[in-house]
Amino acid sequence: MKKIILYLFLFSLSLFAKDKNEFNKINTFKAIIIENSHLNNRTKIKEYEILAELPDKLIKKMISPSINKGEIYLYNGTDKTIYYPLLEQTIEQTITADENYTLKFIQDLKSNGENTDFKIIKSNNQIQKIVYNDGITIKFESFSKINEINFPTHVRILDRNIEVSELIIRDVKINVPISKKDFSFNEIIKN
């Protein structure tokens, strides 16, 4: 579940553009996310920086909690690389089916394909939530206008009406300049 929370949020961003052509203008994305996860009556708070190059590259750098600080998660196509600084260890994996689903979702939206795995609920022409067929719901609490795109800044993620996570998104930048070094694991670890 945790693995798909970030992706579900990121890939739903495309739905907030004025039209699909507006989403096609988003090539890169950078933000700080504070995630409050709720599991077994416990709340766990994480903070991380993300950088995405659409449609299939994403890097997540953990800021807190201190035990996870410095961990880096690099998603590139169908591959995932994780760096654990405490162990000075790098692990490579194939992205799971859930992660592949979300990457496919954004690729479909960028190509203007139709997807029937979710429904959008609007009020006053504003998206209120996205309900996925698998029981996941993304509720949008607040937005900021960034580059003419209504960008979510407060999001709640529910699994069959039980809140599993809350995301606070800040320091959002769209179409930031990036280079191959930004997604080169050797370069990332050196810095």
NUDRENLO-886154 format. One record per residue (C-alpha): residue number from 1; residue in three letters; y, x negated, z negated. Coordinates in pm, 1 decimal, padded with zeros to 6 digits. Example, Ala and Ser with C-alpha at 12.3 -4.5 7.8 and 13.67 -1.06 7.14 Angstrom:
<lumpas>
   i  aa       yy       xx       zz
   1 ALA -00450.0 -01230.0 -00780.0
   2 SER -00106.0 -01367.0 -00714.0
</lumpas>
This chain:
<lumpas>
   i  aa       yy       xx       zz
   1 MET  00000.0  00000.0  00000.0
   2 LYS  00244.9 -00276.4 -00094.9
   3 LYS  00192.1 -00444.4  00239.1
   4 ILE  00313.7 -00146.2  00436.0
   5 ILE  00614.1 -00046.4  00224.0
   6 LEU  00849.1 -00301.2  00375.8
   7 TYR  00723.5 -00238.5  00727.2
   8 LEU  00748.9  00137.3  00702.2
   9 PHE  01108.3  00100.4  00593.2
  10 LEU  01200.7 -00155.1  00857.1
  11 PHE  01042.7  00031.8  01138.7
  12 SER  01200.6  00359.5  01039.0
  13 LEU  01544.9  00203.8  01083.3
  14 SER  01528.0  00273.4  01451.5
  15 LEU  01541.6  00644.3  01384.8
  16 PHE  01897.1  00620.1  01255.0
  17 ALA  02062.2  00494.7  01568.0
  18 LYS  02279.8  00742.9  01754.8
  19 ASP  02019.9  00738.5  02028.1
  20 LYS  01719.5  00531.0  02128.9
  21 ASN  01935.5  00308.0  02347.2
  22 GLU  02137.1  00218.9  02036.2
  23 PHE  01819.6  00094.3  01865.0
  24 ASN  01744.1 -00121.2  02167.1
  25 LYS  02063.5 -00310.6  02084.5
  26 ILE  01909.3 -00434.2  01757.1
  27 ASN  01736.5 -00764.5  01820.9
  28 THR  01756.7 -00925.9  01478.6
  29 PHE  01806.0 -00799.7  01125.9
  30 LYS  01873.9 -00967.4  00790.7
  31 ALA  01902.6 -00814.5  00441.0
  32 ILE  01833.1 -00851.2  00072.1
  33 ILE  01594.5 -00589.8 -00068.4
  34 ILE  01538.5 -00500.6 -00431.6
  35 GLU  01204.4 -00322.5 -00461.8
  36 ASN  01103.6 -00123.3 -00768.5
  37 SER  00729.5 -00056.6 -00738.4
  38 HIS  00560.3  00201.3 -00959.9
  39 LEU  00189.2  00163.6 -01027.8
  40 ASN -00017.4  00281.2 -01325.5
  41 ASN  00291.5  00384.4 -01526.3
  42 ARG  00442.4  00036.9 -01484.2
  43 THR  00746.1 -00065.9 -01282.9
  44 LYS  00755.9 -00404.1 -01113.5
  45 ILE  01085.4 -00531.3 -00972.7
  46 LYS  01094.3 -00773.2 -00679.6
  47 GLU  01386.2 -00911.0 -00484.5
  48 TYR  01349.2 -01074.4 -00146.3
  49 GLU  01539.4 -01173.0  00164.4
  50 ILE  01410.2 -01064.0  00501.1
  51 LEU  01483.2 -01179.4  00852.1
  52 ALA  01332.4 -00995.1  01146.2
  53 GLU  01327.7 -01063.2  01516.1
  54 LEU  01217.0 -00743.9  01680.7
  55 PRO  00962.4 -00633.5  01775.8
  56 ASP  00702.3 -00850.1  01599.9
  57 LYS  00844.9 -01134.0  01388.1
  58 LEU  00941.6 -01102.6  01023.7
  59 ILE  00991.1 -01348.6  00741.8
  60 LYS  01015.6 -01249.8  00376.6
  61 LYS  01137.9 -01500.6  00116.0
  62 MET  01081.9 -01406.8 -00247.5
  63 ILE  01381.9 -01442.8 -00478.9
  64 SER  01236.6 -01286.3 -00794.4
  65 PRO  01045.3 -01246.6 -01020.4
  66 SER  01042.5 -01616.1 -01112.2
  67 ILE  00663.8 -01643.8 -01075.0
  68 ASN  00695.2 -01543.1 -00707.1
  69 LYS  01022.6 -01726.3 -00635.1
  70 GLY  00994.8 -01935.1 -00321.1
  71 GLU  00689.9 -01758.6 -00178.0
  72 ILE  00728.5 -01708.3  00195.0
  73 TYR  00553.7 -01449.9  00410.7
  74 LEU  00574.5 -01500.1  00786.6
  75 TYR  00453.3 -01224.6  01018.3
  76 ASN  00425.5 -01325.5  01382.4
  77 GLY  00251.4 -01090.3  01621.7
  78 THR -00096.8 -01035.0  01480.5
  79 ASP -00083.8 -01334.9  01243.9
  80 LYS  00044.1 -01369.7  00887.9
  81 THR  00112.1 -01698.5  00709.8
  82 ILE  00179.7 -01712.4  00336.0
  83 TYR  00320.7 -02013.1  00151.5
  84 TYR  00272.9 -02042.6 -00225.4
  85 PRO  00508.2 -02315.6 -00356.4
  86 LEU  00346.9 -02334.3 -00703.5
  87 LEU  00016.3 -02427.9 -00541.6
  88 GLU  00175.9 -02604.5 -00243.2
  89 GLN -00068.5 -02400.1 -00038.0
  90 THR -00042.3 -02221.0  00293.9
  91 ILE -00280.9 -01941.2  00390.6
  92 GLU -00317.3 -01797.0  00738.8
  93 GLN -00455.9 -01449.4  00795.6
  94 THR -00485.0 -01187.4  01063.7
  95 ILE -00258.8 -00892.1  00991.1
  96 THR -00445.9 -00593.4  00848.4
  97 ALA -00483.9 -00262.5  01028.8
  98 ASP -00196.9 -00109.3  00828.3
  99 GLU  00033.5 -00394.7  00920.2
 100 ASN -00072.8 -00375.7  01285.0
 101 TYR  00003.7 -00002.6  01281.6
 102 THR  00357.6 -00061.3  01165.2
 103 LEU  00418.7 -00342.1  01412.7
 104 LYS  00287.3 -00115.8  01688.7
 105 PHE  00522.0  00158.8  01568.1
 106 ILE  00834.7 -00050.3  01620.3
 107 GLN  00712.4 -00176.0  01956.0
 108 ASP  00659.7  00183.3  02068.1
 109 LEU  01008.4  00284.7  01955.4
 110 LYS  01173.7 -00008.4  02130.4
 111 SER  00989.8  00084.3  02448.9
 112 ASN  01095.1  00450.7  02407.3
 113 GLY  00731.2  00555.4  02370.4
 114 GLU  00637.2  00877.6  02196.5
 115 ASN  00464.2  00861.5  01858.1
 116 THR  00306.1  01164.3  01692.6
 117 ASP  00198.1  00995.1  01367.8
 118 PHE  00503.8  01122.3  01180.1
 119 LYS  00759.2  01400.1  01166.4
 120 ILE  01129.6  01370.4  01098.1
 121 ILE  01302.5  01613.4  00862.7
 122 LYS  01677.4  01651.2  00911.0
 123 SER  01954.2  01838.5  00735.8
 124 ASN  02299.0  01874.1  00895.4
 125 ASN  02185.2  01643.7  01177.2
 126 GLN  02113.6  01365.3  00924.4
 127 ILE  01761.8  01234.6  00871.7
 128 GLN  01649.7  01313.5  00517.1
 129 LYS  01292.5  01189.9  00531.6
 130 ILE  01006.5  01080.9  00751.9
 131 VAL  00661.7  01219.6  00673.1
 132 TYR  00363.8  01026.8  00809.0
 133 ASN  00027.2  01186.9  00880.8
 134 ASP -00142.2  00958.4  00625.9
 135 GLY  00058.1  01110.3  00337.3
 136 ILE  00332.6  00846.9  00312.8
 137 THR  00689.5  00983.5  00296.6
 138 ILE  01009.6  00782.7  00327.0
 139 LYS  01308.9  00958.7  00167.1
 140 PHE  01654.8  00833.5  00252.6
 141 GLU  01899.7  00867.7 -00035.7
 142 SER  02205.4  00689.4  00107.4
 143 PHE  02334.1  00515.6  00419.9
 144 SER  02598.9  00270.6  00535.4
 145 LYS  02739.2  00253.5  00885.4
 146 ILE  02668.2 -00090.6  01031.8
 147 ASN  02747.2 -00161.2  01397.4
 148 GLU  02763.8  00215.2  01461.0
 149 ILE  02414.1  00263.0  01317.4
 150 ASN  02352.0  00473.1  01005.7
 151 PHE  02159.9  00216.0  00808.8
 152 PRO  01963.2  00318.5  00496.1
 153 THR  02073.6  00148.6  00173.7
 154 HIS  01866.8  00345.2 -00078.8
 155 VAL  01513.2  00452.2  00006.9
 156 ARG  01228.0  00609.1 -00189.5
 157 ILE  00869.2  00577.1 -00069.5
 158 LEU  00614.8  00834.8 -00180.1
 159 ASP  00239.5  00855.3 -00138.5
 160 ARG  00136.1  01220.9 -00146.4
 161 ASN  00452.6  01314.9 -00343.2
 162 ILE  00411.9  01038.1 -00600.6
 163 GLU  00688.5  00778.7 -00589.3
 164 VAL  00537.7  00435.5 -00535.2
 165 SER  00848.6  00239.5 -00455.3
 166 GLU  01226.3  00247.4 -00441.8
 167 LEU  01421.7  00010.3 -00217.0
 168 ILE  01786.0 -00089.5 -00257.6
 169 ILE  01907.7 -00266.0  00056.6
 170 ARG  02217.2 -00483.1  00052.8
 171 ASP  02391.6 -00758.3  00249.3
 172 VAL  02269.0 -00607.5  00575.7
 173 LYS  02343.8 -00794.6  00896.4
 174 ILE  02237.8 -00680.8  01242.4
 175 ASN  02194.8 -00913.5  01542.5
 176 VAL  02241.3 -01232.5  01343.7
 177 PRO  02193.9 -01549.9  01548.2
 178 ILE  01852.7 -01704.6  01493.1
 179 SER  01657.5 -01992.1  01639.8
 180 LYS  01292.1 -02092.1  01666.8
 181 LYS  01343.4 -02297.1  01348.2
 182 ASP  01401.0 -01974.8  01152.7
 183 PHE  01037.5 -01877.9  01221.0
 184 SER  00887.8 -02230.7  01212.5
 185 PHE  00688.8 -02261.3  00892.8
 186 ASN  00734.0 -02639.7  00875.5
 187 GLU  01112.9 -02601.6  00896.7
 188 ILE  01118.0 -02317.1  00644.8
 189 ILE  00917.2 -02510.0  00385.3
 190 LYS  01137.4 -02821.8  00424.4
 191 ASN  01446.5 -02620.2  00333.5
</lumpas>
